[in-house]
Amino acid sequence: MNDMSDGYITADGRQIGGVLMELKNITLKFGGVTAISDISFDIRQGEIRAIIGPNGAGKSSMLNVISGFYIPTEGEVWFKGYKRGPMRPYQVAQLGIARTFQNIALFDGMSVLDNIMTGRLTLMKSGLLSQAMWWGSASKEEDEHREKVEKIIDFLEIQPIRKTPVGRLPYGLKKRVELARALAAEPKILLLDEPMAGMNVEEKEDMCRFILDVNDEFGTTIVLIEHDMGVVMDLSDRVVVMDYGRKIGDGPPDEVRNNQDVIDAYLGVAHD
């Protein structure tokens, strides 16, 4: 991997762009507890950026800072060259940041198609009344959004379950539907919170393939938290390693894998 002023080139020859988001000296405290302590790193256009670390390292807290759900106690978040202030969730979505959750957050009584359609809400321009009456421009707009959702359904190979209530689906397919809903928002940055958790080997292989395809075909920048080190090393372009709220490693997978601080803290191997 060669460093470049406006990005870098990966080992497989992919061009990664300039800085899309920068986190500067982020500290996050809850009362007397420090969840994140003075961490800085950037996220570049088109890369897959992993955040790893032991349980309690502060990974989910960092993802919540990136998503705008948490406001850091100290430090700054810069997005597309502008300092980002406090925002409501819908404003974050409008900026182009979408996410999936460690604990699946779908509407069990709604069909797969309708769940994915909810990801388009921030992109809809029709007023509430015209949407409720489904007339005029609202009808045409919904058809256009539905067409985009159908393409995502085809892309993630979930056509056979498109009309199935989500509550009837097995865990692995629910995870895929949640990914589809996030993609429906057309995010600039896609945040994935343990996308492989609870999956069997075959489901993990499918999810890995879809994550790589999303990054490759849509050019979506992806930030993921994942405990499966094999997945992290195979998918990621760069890895941030956290331990007790501190950053102890940051770089390409091979560099992180050979970092003695990371080995001691995360992989559990002591110095010789």
Beta strands, then each sheet from edge to edge (+ up, - down):
strand 1: 2-4
strand 2: 7-9
strand 3: 15-16
strand 4: 19-30
strand 5: 33-44
strand 6: 48-52
strand 7: 74-79
strand 8: 82-83
strand 9: 97-99
strand 10: 189-193
strand 11: 221-225
strand 12: 238-243
strand 13: 246-251
sheet 1: 1+ 2- 3+
sheet 2: 5+ 4- 7+ 8-
sheet 3: 9+ 10+ 11+ 6+ 12+ 13-
end
